[in-house]
Amino acid sequence: MTAQALAPATHDIVLDEVFPHAPSVVWTALTTGALIARWLMPPTDFAPIIGQRFTFQTTAAGAWDGVIRCQVLEVTENQRLSYSWSGGDAANIGYGSRLETVVTWTLAPTEAGTRVKLVHAGFVLPRNEAAYRNMGEGWKTVVRRLDDVLDDET
């Protein structure tokens, strides 16, 4: 049996929306700390530079301090932003279990504005079932707030 066959299957959260704004406007909202704080949560030390490490703080649980540790993996201005999203603790079951995932935003111009595709990849089930379920719904809310921020910025 191969290592790939033995590896746990992962699941992804995928959202695909069109916003009536230019890619540069969406890009600014995805890559400016003060704007990220308005639609997601305040980042600490974020910069759209490959290798940059940054964090988000959320509600702690059990052995987990609530810190989401991230690192920028890919930056193509006005097109693609990808970062790791790690948190939780191996001692936790359910909310706050160990999580090693990647968030990728892809932008593509359309006649109506910009197609924004969000992929949050790498949820290992059943270990990350609570995160997968909660974040699947949470990202829908976040994307609606992103739309509100874009409306305010134009």
N, C-alpha and C positions, 0 to 999 in steps of 0.2 A: 504494500500500500504506500502511496506517495505522501509526502508531507502535506501537499495541498489537500489531499483527500482527508487527512486527519485534522486539518485546520477547521476551527468552528466556522459555520456559515455566518455571514454578517448581513445586516439589513440596513437600508438607507432611507432617510426621509428626503423626499423630493417635492419641491414646490416650483411651479412655473407660472409666472405672471407677466403681463404687459403693463407697463406704466407709461402714461402720456408725457414723458420727459426724455430729454436727450441722454445718451449714455454718460456724458460728462457730468450731468447733474446727479444721476444715480451714483456714479463713481464717487463723487464728493461725499455723499451721504454714507457710503460704505467705508470710506477711508479717512474720515475726520473724527477724531475722538469725541469732540463736543456733540456732533450729530449722532454718532453711534450711541452715545449715552441717552439720547432722546428716543431712539427706536428699539434698542436692545437693553443695555445696561452700561454704566460707566466703565470704560476700559482704563487700565493703568499701564502706561508706557507703550501704548499702541503707536505704531508708525508703519505705513505700507512699504516696508523694506524687507526683502527676503532675509530670513534668519532672525528678525526682530522677535523678541520674547515679550509677551504681555499677559495680563491677567484680567479676569472678571471676578467679582465677588458675589456669591449668591447665598442662599440659606444653608448653613452647615447641617450635617446629619451624622450622628454616631461618631465614628472615627474620622470622618471627613470634615475639614475646616471650611468647606464651601468655596474654596478658591478653584477657579477654572484656569488652568495653565495653558497658554496658547503660544504658538510660534508661527510666524508668517512663512508659508512654504512657496507661494507663487504670487507674482504680481505682474500683470500685463495691463497697463493703464487703460481705463475705460472698457476693459474686456473681461478680465479674470482676476479674482482674488481668492486665495486658498490659505487656510491656516489650520493647524492642529488644534484640537479641543480635548483637553485631558483633565480629569478630575476624579473625585470619588476615592474610595478606599476599599481594598480587598476584603476587609473585615465586615463591610456593610452588605446587607441584603436589601434589595429594593432600592428606594431613593438613596443616592449616595454611594452606590456600588461602583467599583473601578470602571472607568470609561476612558477609552483611547479612540478618538474619532477624528474626522477631518471635515471641516466646513468649506465648501467651495461655492463662490458666487460667480456666475457667468453672465455677461451682458452682451446682447446682440441688438443692433439697431433694427427697427421695423418702421413701417410707414406710420404706425400709431404711436411710436416713441421708442421704448426699449423693452425687449424681452429679458426678464430677469429670472434666471434659473438658480435655485438654491438646492444644493445636495449636501446633506449632513450624513456622512457615510461611516460605516464601521461598527454599528451596534451589534454586539454579540448577545444572542438570545439563548437561554432565558436570563442570563446574568444581567443584561441591560434592559430588560423588559420595561421596568418602570420609567427609565430615562427615555426609551424609544417611544413609549405611549405618551408621556407627558410632554416631551419635546416635539413630538409630531403635532400635537395641538398647539403648543407654545409658539412654534415657528409660524403658524398661521396668523396668530395674533401679532407677532413681531413684524411680519411682512405688511400687515395692515397699518401698523404704526409707521413703518418705513414709508409707505405711501403718503401718510399724513405729513411726515417731515418733508418729503419731496414737494408736496403741495405748498408748504410754508416757505420753502427755499426758492420757489420760482415766482 
